[in-house]
Amino acid sequence: MSDDRQQPGTLGRAWWQGRPRRVGLVTVLWGTAYAAFGVVCAVIGTPLFHGVGAPAPAGLDYAVVVVGALAALVSAGAVRYGVRTRVRALLWTVCGLSGIAAFGLLMDVITLMFGQGVDSWAAAANHALAAVGVCLLVATGRSGHRPPTGARAPAPSCAPAGVQLAACAGTIAFLPYCAMKSSWAFGGTFAGTRIEEILATSRRNGASEMWLTLESWGLDATVLLAALGTFLLWGLVRPWGQVFPRWTLFLHGRRVPRWLPLAPALIGAATLAPYGVLGTGYCALVSTGVLAIRPGDFHSSQSALLVSWIGMIAFAGYGVTLAVAARSYWLRTRPTGQVRTGDGQASGVRQIR
């Protein structure tokens, strides 16, 4: 006789899978509000996008209107006709556009964490609203998937060897960057620049007292964030990223919610990978003489280029490997369920996609 009771490790049904119509209506409301936000900013001339060192024309705000209106219309279609194949494809398309609009959210979060102000509160609000839209659009697109009875989380596992090697490469890519920043924080000189000049530049750029205090103590905030990022990267490829290890005390032995590492990993990868890859390409063009680079806060263009190479290689290497590790984690932690035949017996185990 079969036992249909849930076993230890069984996953609860995702909230949007039980309420497909409700999450679709919420997405419609978000799309309408997002489009209205874009209209207001465009009319009053507040730019929501920034180019290299300067705000983009306010006319580009109408791109937000288009994305919001498309999201509302497609989500309304999902509510009315269900999440069919074509509707789901449109949802993923609008989700991608919202993800592009959310680019820069990570930078906003980092500056606010250390008590600094963002360059534009309107642009920061756009990043946050677009990120909310990404979550809602994904939920709407996934609302048609219903896991079978008895769905459970798979046993903790390591990522494949290739993914772990990628994690090693992402970690190594950060080492020159951390060495450079730590050299300045401890009073050394790198690229012809001393810590006093770094602090003066930070004050001129509006750095918070917390940021300046950490620098004066020999603790560079970006190095601390790099350490947290490396911790996240290895959590995605090792079993302790799926079940809380012993040193987490009262959480020991509990399953790690999938969204807990995946949410920051996806945000980080979506921000750092394109930023680092495009920045590396720019550095390559400068090195070959196709483009020129301004010294900025450094004493020469060569010093600025050296620092740019170190930073862009770190961001590109880490961002790409973070995306690879996040994909591996997503695949390894997908819930599995038993497919039952007509006589009630389990015929096998399959992964829920």
C-alpha positions in Angstrom: 0.0 0.0 0.0 1.4 3.4 -0.9 2.0 6.1 1.6 1.0 9.5 0.4 2.2 11.3 3.4 4.9 13.9 2.9 8.3 12.7 3.9 11.0 14.7 5.6 12.4 17.3 3.1 9.2 17.6 1.2 8.8 21.1 -0.3 5.7 23.2 0.2 4.0 24.4 -3.0 5.2 27.8 -4.1 2.6 30.5 -3.2 2.2 31.6 -6.8 1.5 28.0 -8.0 -1.5 27.9 -5.7 -2.8 31.4 -6.7 -2.0 31.9 -10.5 -4.9 34.3 -11.0 -4.0 36.4 -8.0 -0.3 36.8 -8.8 -1.3 37.7 -12.4 -3.6 40.5 -11.2 -0.8 41.8 -8.9 1.5 41.8 -11.9 -1.1 43.8 -13.9 -1.2 46.3 -11.1 2.5 46.6 -11.0 2.8 47.1 -14.8 0.2 49.8 -14.7 1.9 51.6 -11.8 5.3 51.2 -13.5 4.0 52.7 -16.7 2.5 55.6 -14.7 5.8 56.1 -12.9 7.5 56.4 -16.3 5.0 58.9 -17.6 5.3 61.2 -14.6 9.1 61.2 -14.8 9.1 61.9 -18.5 6.6 64.7 -18.2 8.5 66.5 -15.4 11.9 65.8 -17.1 13.4 63.5 -14.5 15.8 61.1 -16.3 15.6 57.5 -15.1 18.6 56.2 -17.0 22.3 57.3 -16.8 25.0 57.1 -19.5 28.7 57.3 -18.9 29.0 60.0 -16.2 25.9 61.9 -17.1 22.1 61.4 -17.1 20.5 60.1 -20.3 17.8 62.2 -22.0 14.5 62.2 -20.1 12.8 61.1 -23.3 14.2 57.6 -22.7 11.8 57.4 -19.7 9.1 56.4 -22.2 10.9 53.0 -22.4 9.7 52.4 -18.9 6.2 53.3 -20.0 6.4 50.7 -22.8 7.8 48.0 -20.5 5.1 48.6 -17.9 2.3 48.7 -20.4 3.5 45.5 -22.1 3.7 43.8 -18.7 0.2 44.8 -17.8 -1.3 43.7 -21.1 0.5 40.3 -21.2 -0.3 39.6 -17.5 -3.9 40.5 -18.2 -3.8 37.9 -21.0 -2.4 35.3 -18.7 -5.2 36.0 -16.2 -7.8 35.8 -18.9 -6.6 32.9 -21.0 -4.1 31.1 -18.8 -0.3 30.9 -19.1 -0.1 29.3 -22.5 3.1 28.8 -24.5 2.9 32.1 -26.4 1.8 34.1 -23.3 4.7 32.6 -21.4 7.2 33.6 -24.1 5.9 37.1 -24.0 6.2 37.1 -20.2 9.8 36.1 -20.4 10.5 38.7 -23.0 9.0 41.5 -20.8 10.9 40.0 -17.8 14.2 40.4 -19.7 13.4 44.0 -20.5 12.6 44.6 -16.8 15.9 43.0 -15.9 17.7 45.5 -18.1 15.9 48.4 -16.5 16.9 47.0 -13.0 20.6 47.1 -13.9 22.4 49.1 -11.3 20.3 47.9 -8.3 23.3 46.2 -6.8 25.3 49.4 -6.9 22.4 51.3 -5.2 22.2 48.8 -2.4 25.9 48.9 -1.8 26.1 52.7 -1.6 23.1 52.7 0.8 24.6 50.0 2.9 27.5 52.2 3.7 25.5 55.4 4.3 26.2 57.0 1.0 23.6 58.7 -1.2 22.7 57.4 -4.6 23.3 59.6 -7.7 19.6 59.8 -8.5 16.8 58.7 -6.3 14.5 58.5 -9.3 16.9 56.2 -11.1 17.3 54.1 -7.9 13.5 53.8 -7.6 13.4 52.7 -11.2 15.9 50.0 -10.5 13.9 48.8 -7.5 10.6 48.8 -9.2 12.0 47.0 -12.2 13.5 44.3 -10.0 10.0 43.8 -8.3 8.6 43.5 -11.8 11.1 40.8 -12.7 10.0 38.7 -9.6 6.3 39.2 -10.4 6.7 38.3 -14.1 8.7 35.2 -13.2 6.0 34.2 -10.7 3.3 34.8 -13.3 5.2 32.7 -15.9 5.7 29.9 -13.4 2.1 30.0 -12.1 1.0 27.3 -14.5 3.5 24.7 -13.1 2.1 22.5 -10.4 4.4 20.1 -8.7 3.1 16.5 -8.1 2.2 15.3 -4.6 5.2 14.4 -2.6 7.6 16.8 -4.3 10.8 17.0 -2.2 14.2 18.7 -2.2 17.0 16.5 -3.5 19.9 15.4 -1.3 22.7 18.0 -0.9 25.3 17.7 -3.6 28.5 19.3 -4.9 28.5 21.1 -8.2 30.2 19.3 -11.1 34.0 19.5 -11.2 33.9 22.1 -14.1 31.6 24.4 -12.1 33.9 24.1 -9.0 36.9 25.0 -11.2 34.9 28.0 -12.4 34.3 29.0 -8.8 38.1 28.8 -8.2 38.7 31.0 -11.3 36.1 33.6 -10.0 37.8 33.6 -6.6 41.3 34.0 -8.1 40.0 36.9 -10.3 39.3 38.9 -7.1 42.7 38.4 -5.6 44.6 41.3 -7.5 41.6 43.6 -6.8 41.7 42.8 -3.1 45.4 43.2 -2.9 45.3 46.6 -4.6 42.5 47.9 -2.3 44.1 46.4 0.8 47.4 48.0 -0.2 45.8 51.4 -0.2 43.8 50.7 3.0 47.0 49.8 4.9 48.8 53.0 3.8 50.7 51.7 0.8 51.0 53.2 -2.7 49.7 51.6 -5.8 49.6 53.1 -9.3 51.3 56.1 -8.0 48.4 56.9 -5.6 48.6 56.9 -1.7 45.8 56.3 0.8 45.7 60.1 1.6 44.7 60.8 -2.0 42.2 57.9 -2.0 40.5 59.3 1.2 40.5 62.9 -0.3 38.9 61.6 -3.4 36.3 59.6 -1.4 35.4 62.7 0.6 35.1 64.8 -2.6 32.8 62.2 -4.1 30.5 62.2 -1.0 31.7 59.1 0.8 30.0 58.4 4.2 31.8 58.6 7.5 31.3 54.8 7.8 33.2 54.3 4.6 36.0 56.7 5.6 36.3 55.2 9.0 36.7 51.7 7.6 39.4 52.9 5.3 41.2 54.6 8.2 41.2 51.3 10.0 42.7 49.4 7.1 39.4 47.9 6.1 38.3 48.6 2.6 34.5 48.2 2.2 34.8 46.7 -1.3 37.2 44.0 0.0 34.7 43.1 2.7 32.0 42.8 0.0 34.3 40.7 -2.2 34.7 38.3 0.8 31.0 38.1 1.1 30.6 37.5 -2.6 33.2 34.7 -2.5 31.3 33.1 0.4 28.1 33.2 -1.7 29.9 31.8 -4.7 31.2 28.7 -2.8 27.8 28.3 -1.1 26.3 27.8 -4.5 28.7 24.9 -5.4 29.1 23.1 -2.1 26.6 21.1 -0.1 26.5 23.5 2.8 24.7 25.9 0.5 21.7 23.6 0.5 21.6 22.5 4.2 22.7 24.9 7.0 26.0 23.5 8.4 26.9 23.1 12.1 28.3 26.5 12.7 24.9 28.1 12.0 23.8 26.9 15.5 20.0 26.7 15.7 19.6 26.5 11.9 21.9 23.4 11.7 20.4 20.7 9.6 17.5 22.8 8.1 17.1 23.2 4.4 18.4 26.5 2.9 15.5 28.2 1.0 16.4 28.2 -2.7 15.7 31.9 -3.0 18.2 32.8 -0.2 21.4 32.3 -2.2 19.8 32.5 -5.7 18.3 36.0 -5.3 21.6 37.8 -4.5 23.5 35.6 -6.9 21.2 36.5 -9.8 21.3 40.2 -9.0 25.1 40.1 -8.7 25.6 38.1 -11.9 23.2 40.4 -13.9 25.1 43.5 -12.7 28.7 42.5 -12.5 29.0 40.1 -15.5 27.9 42.7 -18.2 29.6 45.5 -16.4 32.9 43.6 -16.1 32.8 42.1 -19.6 32.0 45.4 -21.3 34.6 47.2 -19.1 37.2 44.6 -20.0 36.5 45.2 -23.7 36.9 48.9 -23.2 40.2 48.4 -21.5 41.4 46.2 -24.4 40.4 49.0 -26.9 42.3 51.5 -24.8 45.4 49.2 -24.6 45.5 48.8 -28.3 45.2 52.6 -28.9 41.7 52.5 -30.4 40.2 54.6 -27.5 41.7 56.9 -24.9 41.1 56.9 -21.2 41.1 60.0 -19.0 43.4 60.0 -15.8 40.4 60.9 -13.6 41.6 60.8 -10.0 44.9 59.2 -10.9 48.2 60.9 -11.9 48.3 59.5 -15.4 46.3 57.6 -18.0 48.5 54.6 -17.6 47.7 54.4 -13.9 44.0 54.7 -14.6 44.2 51.9 -17.2 46.1 49.6 -14.8 43.5 50.1 -12.0 40.7 49.6 -14.6 42.2 46.4 -15.8 42.4 45.0 -12.3 38.8 46.0 -11.4 37.2 44.9 -14.7 38.9 41.5 -14.7 37.7 41.0 -11.1 34.1 41.9 -11.9 34.0 40.0 -15.2 35.6 36.9 -13.7 33.4 36.9 -10.6 30.2 37.9 -12.4 30.4 35.2 -15.1 31.3 32.4 -12.7 28.6 33.5 -10.3 26.1 33.1 -13.2 27.5 29.6 -13.9 27.4 28.6 -10.2 23.8 30.0 -9.8 22.6 27.9 -12.8 24.2 24.8 -11.3 22.6 25.5 -7.9 19.2 26.0 -9.6 19.4 22.7 -11.4 20.8 20.7 -8.4 18.1 22.0 -6.0 15.1 21.5 -8.2 12.4 19.5 -6.3 11.8 16.0 -7.4 8.6 14.0 -7.2 7.5 10.4 -7.7 5.3 9.8 -10.8 2.6 7.4 -9.7 0.9 4.9 -12.0 -2.8 4.0 -12.0 -2.4 1.4 -9.3 -0.9 4.0 -6.9 2.6 2.7 -7.1 5.6 5.0 -7.7 7.0 4.5 -11.2 10.1 6.6 -10.8 11.4 9.9 -9.7 11.6 12.9 -12.0 12.8 16.5 -11.6 10.2 19.2 -11.8 11.2 21.8 -14.4 
